[in-house]
Amino acid sequence: IVDDGAEFARRSAQGLESEPYDAVLIDAFDAAGNTPAPLWMNDGGMCAALAGGLLREEGGIVVVNFLESVDVSTKLAAYRSALAVRQAGISFSVRTSDTEFRQVGDDYEFFKVEGGTGNYIAVQTCGKLSSRLTLEELRLRLTEGGRKWEEAISCSFDMAALSVLGLRTW
């Protein structure tokens, strides 16, 4: 589908004839690296779609890739507000990497970073079950899910560790 994502979501929520979506994944940036406003602002098409029933009420999630410089809290607050009528759940984020790729002379090298760099994957959940999770319960569930994923696809990465890298709630 080639379409404006927020408008597509809004139209889908208005005419949803099948079951609501399990997940909405947003990975969009403008030239300056910002997520377009219609995909996160309270009066944008995405929040209207979320408020209108785009996600299933229990267990639905919005997952967004944000650059490190973005204020994730305002975006998650908009999604939480849009989902309030349907019972917004826990909001959290994880970092995508603990390394960065830097140019050294004419070559590039990986460097371990201590924090503040790399993209963030932010998640807003929908449903009363997820709204009661503590940070530690969330960490345990994500770690276990990472382990299962690693085993299922014979992944060489430590998915259990990556699934909670820089984990924080909002």
N, C-alpha and C positions, 0 to 999 in steps of 0.2 A: 504494500500500500504506500503510495506517495501522497502525502497529505500533511496538513498542519496538525501536529500531534494533539494539541490542546483542543482544537475544533473537532477532530475525529473522536476524541474521548468524550467530549460533550455530546456530540450527536449519538454516539454509541449508548451513552447512559440514558438519553431520552427515548431511544427506540429499541432498547435491549429486549429482544424477544427470547433469548436463551438465558442461561445462567449468567450471573455477574462474573466478572473476571476474578481469577485467583490472585493475579499480580499485574502491576503496571510498572514497566521498566522505563526510566527516563535517562537518556544519555545524549544530551543536546547542549551545545554551546554556541554563542555568537562569536564574532571575530575577537572580542576582548576576553573571551573565556567565561562569560557569564551565562547561566541558564536563562533562556528567554522568559520574560515575565509571565506570559500566558500559561507557562507550565508550572508556575508555583504561586503566583499572587492570589490573594483571597478572591479578587474579582475576575480572575483568569478562567479560561475554559477548563483547565485540568481540575481546579478546585470545585468548579460548578459540577463537573462530571462525577467527582468523588462524592460530593454532597448528594448528587442525584442517583446514586446507587451503582456506580461503575464497578465497585469492588464487592465481593461477597462479604456479608456482615461478620462472619466469624472466620478469622484466619487470612483475610485478604491483606496484601501488602503493596506499598508503593516503595520502589527502590530507585534511588537517584545517584548518579555519579556526579560528584562535585569536585571542582578544583580546590586545592588547599586554601586558596585565598578567600573562598566564599564563606559567608556567615551562614552556616548550616542551620542554626537555631531558628532564623526567621522563616526559612523554607519549610522546615518540619512543623513549625507552629501553624503555618498556613494549611498544611495537609491535615494536621490534628484538628484544627478548627472546622475544616470541611467535613471531616469524618465524625465530628462530635455527635451528630444526630444518629449515627449508626454505631456509636461506641468506639471512639478512637482508642487504640491500644498503646503499647510502649513505643517510644521513638528512640532509635539508637544509630550509631555510626561506627564504622571500622575504617582503618586506613588500608589502602591498597598495597602498600609496600613499605619496607623499612630500609630501602636502598634507593639511591638516585644515580642517574647516569650523567657523569660530568665529562666535559672535554678537558683533556690534559695534553697540552701541546697540539700535535696533529692527531692524537688518538683519543679514545673515550674509555673511561673506567667506571666501575661500580663502586660506590662509597656507601658505607653503613651510615644511616642518619639517626639522630636521637629523637627526632620529633619535629612536627611542624612542616613536613614536606610530603609530597605525594597526594594523590587524590583521596577523597573520602567516599565511601559508599554509605549513604544515609538511608535508613529504613523507617517508614511509618507503618505500624501494624494497625489492623482493624479487628476489634472484637474484645469482649470483656475478659476472656481467658488470658490474653496477652497483656492486658492492662494491669494484671496483678503480679506479673513477674518482677522479681528483684534483679538487680544487676548480676548477682552471683548465679541465680537460676538461669538467667539469659546466657551468661558465659558458659555454663555447663551444657545447655542445650545446643548452643552454636558449636562448641568444641566437639560434642558427640556427633552432630551433623557433619562437621568437617571430616571427622574420622571415617564416617560411613561413606561420604563422597570420595575420599581418598582411596578407600578399599574398592569401591564400586568401579572406579575408572582406572585403577592401578596407577595412580598419580605419583610422581616422584617428589612433589612438593609436600610439605607438612601442612596439609589443609586444616588440621585441627588448630594449629598455631595461627595460620593466616586468617581463619574465620573470626578470631577475636583480637587481631592486631589493632591496638589503639582503641579498643572498645570503650565507648562511653554512652550514657543515656542522656536524653535531652528533656 
